[in-house]
Amino acid sequence: MIKNTAFLAVLTLFLLVGWFAGELRFLAPYKGVLFREHWPVIVGAIVLVFLHLCAAYYAVARWLFVRDAGRKLTVVDRQLTGANAVLADLGDQLDEGDADVA
C-alpha cells in the first residue's frame, strides 16, 4: 500500500510541477539565477509536498481498504474458537505430525 501511495504522490507531483512550469513561463529568462540562488527552498518545498501527498493518499487508502478489517477478524476469530472450529479437527493431525518428526 505504501508503494502505491508513493507512486500516486510522485505522479501527482510530476503533474503539479509541469503545471507550475507552464504557469511560471514568464520567469524563464531568470531560471538560472532562481535555481542557483533558491534551489534548497525549491527542493525542500517539493519534498514537503511529496510527503503531504503520501500521507493524504495513505490515509485515503487505509480508509477505503482497511476499514472493516477489525470486524472481519473478529468474525474469523469466533469461527476458529467456536464449537465447530476447524482447529479442533486439525489438532489431532498436528499432534500426529509432531510424533513423526521425533
N, C-alpha and C positions, 0 to 999 in steps of 0.2 A: 504494500500500500504506500510505503514511503517513496519507492521508486516512481510509482505512478504520479504521486503528488509533485515530486521534484521535476519530472518530465513536463507536467502540465504547467508548473510555475516557470520553467525555462521557456516553454513555448509562448506563454503569455508575456513574459519579459521581452522576448525577441520581438513580438508584435508591438509592444509598447515602445521599445527603443526605435523600431522602424517608423512608427507613427510620429514620435517626437522628432526624429531626424527630418521628416518631411515638414513638420510644422516650424522647425527652427532653421529652415533653409537660409534665411537672411543672415545667419551668423556664420555661414560657410567661409567668408573671407578671413574670419578671425579664429578658425578652428585650431590652427597651430598654437596660437597664444593661449587659447582657452584650455586645450588639453595639456599643454606644458605647465601651466600655472595651477590648474584646478583638477588634475587627474585624481588626486586622493579623494576629493569630495565627490567626484563623479562615480568612481568605483565604489566608494562607501554607500552612496545612495542606491546604486544598482544592487549591491549585496543586501542592503536593508529591504528593498522592495522584494527581492527574491525570497528572503526569509519570511516576510509577512505573507507573501503569496503561498509559500509552502505551508505555513501554519493555517491559513484560511482554507486551502484545499484539503488539508489533512482533517481539519475539523468537520468539513462537509462530508468527506468520505467516511469518517467514523460515524457521523450521524446517519448517513444513508445505509451503511453496510453492517454496522455492529450494534445497532440499537436494540435488537431483540435477542442478542446472544445470551444474556443472563437468564432470561426467561426460558429459552430453549435448553440451556444447560441444566436448569432446574428440572425440567421435564425429563431429560435424559437421566439425570441422577435418580429421580424417583423410579424410573423404569428399571434401572440397573439394580436398585436396592429393594425392589418390591418382592412380593411372594413368588411371582412367576419370572424371576430375573434370569437372564441368560447366564449370569455369573455363577449361579448355583449349579447349572449343568456343566459349565466349564471347569469348576473347581475340582471335580473328580479327575478330569483329563489332565489338568495341570499338575496334580499330585502324582499321577502315574508317570508323567514326563520327567519329573524330578527323580523318581526312583530309577529310571532307565539311565540317567546320567551318572549316578553314584556307583 
